[in-house]
């Protein structure tokens, strides 16, 4: 049965992808590298910041990773006030709280950026744990982030629902033995279904706690979409 929920951050809790993509584009331009929309889409696939930097800039040193990461974060923070919560997320989280279900955040994002955003929306006290890319060696699609969050929640992986919006995140959740609710904004429904998501919706306003509980029934019906 459902006993805990783990949320990815960007695109799941906060509708930050457009701003996130723009600040990555601006940062890369500052380094003399112009990227197409197709190339920039790599940013949305759940990689750690270090992996994103090396994907675009090649074999850089750990010191450069830290310095470039700080520069990119400064660009994001300058306009972070423009972000908003994903539609229906606040109501869904309230349902979890009312039912006594513990929740956590598990994201490839950096701890400083994620915690600043959670504080901006007064959300950090609502989560039992916040696990970030700073806490693991291997990012998604490796399941380390989700398994660490499950351990903190003290819930068996088979009793956890992961809320994700990236293919790599869906794969990580299923590899960890967890159910997965995919948030498929901006035409990504088929991609997330193919990755193995158990339930696919455009945002949290299209689902509720009763829907996700049915995924954990002994004889679940076919995947909802």
N, C-alpha and C positions, 0 to 999 in steps of 0.2 A: 504494500500500500504506500501511497505518497506520504513521505515523512519530512521532506525538506526540499527547498528550491534554490538553485544557483543561477544567478543572472550574469551574463556578459554585460559589458558597460556601454560602449559606443554602439548606437543603433538599436539597443535593447532598453536600456534605462533612459539614456539621453539621446535625442535626435541630433547627433553631433557630426555625422559623416560629411555633410556638405562643407562645414567649417573645417573639419579635420583634413579633408582633401585639399581645400584651398590653402591652408597653412603649410601643408607638406609641399604643395606646388610652389608657394612663395619661397619656402626655405631652399628647395632644390634649385630654384632660379638664382637665389643668392650665392649658390655654389657653382653657378655657371652651367647647370644642367636643366634643360627644358624637357618636359615629359608630356606625352599624350595622355588623353583620358584613359585609354586602354592600359597604358603602362602604369598609370597612377592607381588603377583599380586594385593593384597588389596590396595597397595600404588597407583595404577593407577586409582582407582575408585572414585576420587574426594573428598576424606575425608580431613578434616583439619589436620594440623600437630599434634595438640593435640589428635585428634581421632586416628591417626595412632600410636602415641606413646603409648596410653592407650590400643589399640588393641594388641600390641605386648608385652608391659611391665606391663600391669595390672593397678592397682589403684595407680598411682603415684601422687605426690603433684603438685600444680601449680608451685612451685619453681623448681621442677624436670622437669616439662614440658618445662619451659623456658631454663633451663640449658642444657637439652638433645637436645632441638631444636637448640640452638646455636652451640652445638658440631656437629650436623648433617649438619648445614648450612656451617660450616667451611670446612667440608669434601667436600661439593659440590663446594664451591667457589674455592677450590684449583685446581679444574679441569674444572671449568665452561667455560674456553676458548675453550674447545673442542666442545661445543654445536654449533648448526647451526639452521637457520630458516627452518621451514617446507617448503617443495618444493611448490612453487607457491604463498606462503603467501604474499611476498613483492609486487608481481604484483596485487594480489587481493586487498590488502590495497590501492594501487595506484588507482585502479578503483573506490573504495569508495570515496577517496579524490577528484578525478576528478569529481565525480557526486555530491559532496557536502553532502555525507551521514556521519553523526557523528558516531564515534565508541568508544567503551570502552573495558576494560579488566575486567573480573570478574573471579577470580580464588580462589581456596581453599588454594593456596600457601601463604607463609608468605610475608608480604609487603617488607621487606628488600631484600629478595632473588629475588623476582619478579622485583622490581624496579632496582636492580643492573643489572639484565639481560637485561631489556628494555633499560637501559642506554648504555650497551655494544653494542647494535645494533642501537643506536640512534633512538629509537622508542617512548620513553615516550611522546615527544611533539605531536606525531601523534594521541594520544588518549585523548578524552575529560575527561575521568575518569579512574582510576585504583582502583578497589574494590578487597580486598583480604580477606583471611580467618581471618585476624586480625580484620576485621570490622563487623563481624556478629557472633552471638552466635551459630546458627545452620548452618552447612555446607550442601553441596549437599548430598542427593537429595532434601533437602528443597530449595525452590526457592528464599530465602532471598538475596543471592548474586546477582542474575539476576534482581530482583525487585529493589534493591538499585541502580544498574547500570542504569536501565531504568529511575528511578527517576532523577538521575544526568543528563542523556541525555535529560530529559524532553520529552520523547517519550512514547506513549501508548504501553504497552506490546504486543498488537496484531499487532503492526507495526514493531516489532523487530525480527531480525534473530539472533539466537545464534549459534556460531560455537563451537562444543564440540567434545571430543573424548572418553568420559567415559559414561558408562551406567547411573550412578547417575546424571551426568550432563545433559544428554538428558532428563531424567525424570524431573529434576529441571526446565529445559526450558519449557517443555510441561505443567508442573504444573503451571508455571507462565503465561501461555497463549501465548507463543511465538513460532515461527517457529524455526526449528532446522536443521542445516547442520552438519552432523557428519563426522569427519575425521577418517576413519577406516583403520589405518595402522596395519600391523602385524596380518592380519587374523581376524579382529574384525567386519567384515561387518555384519554378521548375528546377532551378539549380539546387535549392535546399531540399526539395523532395528527393531528388536523385542522390543527394548526399546521405539520406537516410533519416531525415527528421520524421518524428512520429505524428506531429500536428503542425500544420503550416497556416499562418494567418498574416494579414498585413500589419496588424498592430494588436495591442491587448484589448482594444474595444471590441474585437471580434471573437473574444473567448472569455472564459471565466473559470473559476476554480472547479466547478462541477465538470466542465469539459475535460480538464487535465486529469482529474481524479479517475475518469473512465479509462484513461490510458493504462492505469495500474490495476484494472479489474482482472480477475482470473482468466476471463475469456473476452479480451477487448475486441470491439468491433473494428472494422477496417479503418485505416488511418483517415482522420478527418482532414479536410482541406478547404 
